[in-house]
């Protein structure tokens, strides 16, 4: 849901989106999805995204930071 994030810090003016999956093959897709959700926060704040994949084939964690970018009139946000 784009109108909220898992956590927001009032002192740092950042939002945090966290997610996980049990399939390594889903890590990149889930990270893109959560990064888009975090960047669309209604506060206009920068965001951090953490996605974890835990499976019998191995474990991976993808962490990223994203500056907030204001959409221009007529621009489509993904």
N, C-alpha and C positions, 0 to 999 in steps of 0.2 A: 504494500500500500504506500503510495507516494506521499501521503500527507502526514506520515509519522516515521520515526526511526526507532531502533531498539533502545537507544540511549542518547540523551543530549546533555551537554555540559554547559551550564549557564556561565560559568567563569571563563571557559576557554572558547565559547561560541563555536562549538564543533558538534556534529552528530556522529554516532557510531552505529554501524549496521553489522550484525554478526549472523552468520549462518553456517550450516554444516551439511555434509552429505556422507553417505556410506559407499559412494562410488567415485573412484578417482577420475573416471571419464566425465563426470559431471562438474568437476571443480571449476574449469574455465567458464562454462556457461553460467553456473550459479554465481560466480564472482562478477561477471558482466551484469547480470540481472540485479544483484545487490548494489553494485556501484551506481547503476542508473537510478535505482530507488533512493540511494543516499544523496546523490547529487540533486535530485528533485525535491529536496526538503523545503518546506514552505518558509523556513527562517532565513534562507539565503546565507547559510553558514557553510564553511568547508566541512568535509566529511572524511571519515576513515571507514574502511571496510575490511573485515576479517572473515574469511571463509575457510573452514577446516574440512578435510576429507580423511575419513578413517576407514580403512578396509583391510582385509587380509593380505592384500597385495602391497600395502604400505600406507604411510600417512603423509599428508602434505597440508601445509597451511599457507594461504595466500593473503598477504596484508598489503593494503595500498591506501594512499592518501589522495584526496581529490579537492582541488580548489573549486569553490562555487563559481559558476559562470551564469551570468544573467542572459536569458534568451532574448534575442532581438525580435522585433515585431515580424511575424510571419515565419519565423524559424521553427522547425519541427524538432522537438527534443525526443531522443530515443530512450 
